[in-house]
Amino acid sequence: MSTIQQNLQDVRSRIARAAESCARAPEEVTLLAVSKTKPVAALAEAIEAGQRAFGENYVQEGVEKIQHFSAQPQGAALEWHFIGPLQSNKSRLVAEHFAWCHTVDRLKIAQRLNDQRPADMPPLNVLIQINISDEQSKSGISLDELEMLAQAVAAMPRLTLRGLMAIPAPETDPQRQREVFGRMQQAFLQLQQHYPQADTLSMGMTDDMSAAISAGSTLVRIGTAIFGARDYSQA
Ligand SMILES: *Cc1c(COP(=O)(O)O)cnc(C)c1O
């Protein structure tokens, strides 16, 4: 078995153990394989091992991979999530190629994605990114701003508001990880009362997936634990 296949198996069992330890069903948690900077051969191995949902951070790189795999036998079964910071001038490529965008954090981006989503594609699945704890980061809105943006997104016909996403500041203490994720869980439950179609809480990465799952995450975004460390020196 290849390393990627083995890693995927290990990650799936970590997810299952984390879910079971808080009385959740493992199937409630989708595994998004974060493949940024990784070559198509690495993704092909993951696909071979049954992985179908992939997350990409860089628009151009993501579109190239989507186009590569759309010509492959498994292409139609793959689901592509854009999870990187999104600039206005790149929104069209996201609208035209991806199934999901996790990083909507302002009205202007939402409006552009809505306007640019092609009519022959299903509405783009959108998550609103919350800046829950990272003062260094300029991405994401505060919880105070959520109600207004959620209302606007939910009214856009070419977008479907599916929920919330967060990238907390790095934190090694599991108890502190859970506190931060707990605030996201509260916000998500409130959102669902107004928008029943919001079924996705995207949180948890390689180092904090268990804490995220215990706080109700329905989608973990895992890169390193599947594909190994990333090498940015070529970029
Ligand atoms: C890179 C990245 C991940 C994956 O992080 P790992 O620690 O490698 O699992 C998840 N989410 C986002 C938004 C990322 O940019």
Ligand as a Chemical Component Dictionary entry (heavy atoms), coordinates in Angstrom:
data_LIG
# 
_chem_comp.id                   LIG 
_chem_comp.type                 NON-POLYMER 
_chem_comp.pdbx_formal_charge   0 
_chem_comp.three_letter_code    LIG 
# 
loop_
_chem_comp_atom.comp_id 
_chem_comp_atom.atom_id 
_chem_comp_atom.alt_atom_id 
_chem_comp_atom.type_symbol 
_chem_comp_atom.charge 
_chem_comp_atom.model_Cartn_x 
_chem_comp_atom.model_Cartn_y 
_chem_comp_atom.model_Cartn_z 
_chem_comp_atom.pdbx_ordinal 
LIG C1 C1 C 0 -3.512 24.166 4.324 1  
LIG C2 C2 C 0 -4.873 24.222 4.906 2  
LIG C3 C3 C 0 -5.436 23.133 5.586 3  
LIG C4 C4 C 0 -4.696 21.834 5.855 4  
LIG O1 O1 O 0 -3.812 21.994 6.927 5  
LIG P1 P1 P 0 -2.973 20.747 7.513 6  
LIG O2 O2 O 0 -2.487 21.264 8.821 7  
LIG O3 O3 O 0 -1.892 20.476 6.539 8  
LIG O4 O4 O 0 -3.905 19.611 7.677 9  
LIG C5 C5 C 0 -6.743 23.245 6.026 10 
LIG N1 N1 N 0 -7.470 24.366 5.831 11 
LIG C6 C6 C 0 -6.961 25.435 5.196 12 
LIG C7 C7 C 0 -7.811 26.629 4.994 13 
LIG C8 C8 C 0 -5.655 25.400 4.730 14 
LIG O5 O5 O 0 -5.172 26.491 4.111 15 
# 
loop_
_chem_comp_bond.comp_id 
_chem_comp_bond.atom_id_1 
_chem_comp_bond.atom_id_2 
_chem_comp_bond.value_order 
_chem_comp_bond.pdbx_ordinal 
LIG C1 C2 SING 1  
LIG C2 C3 SING 2  
LIG C2 C8 DOUB 3  
LIG C3 C4 SING 4  
LIG C3 C5 DOUB 5  
LIG C4 O1 SING 6  
LIG O1 P1 SING 7  
LIG P1 O2 DOUB 8  
LIG P1 O3 SING 9  
LIG P1 O4 SING 10 
LIG C5 N1 SING 11 
LIG N1 C6 DOUB 12 
LIG C6 C7 SING 13 
LIG C6 C8 SING 14 
LIG C8 O5 SING 15 
# 
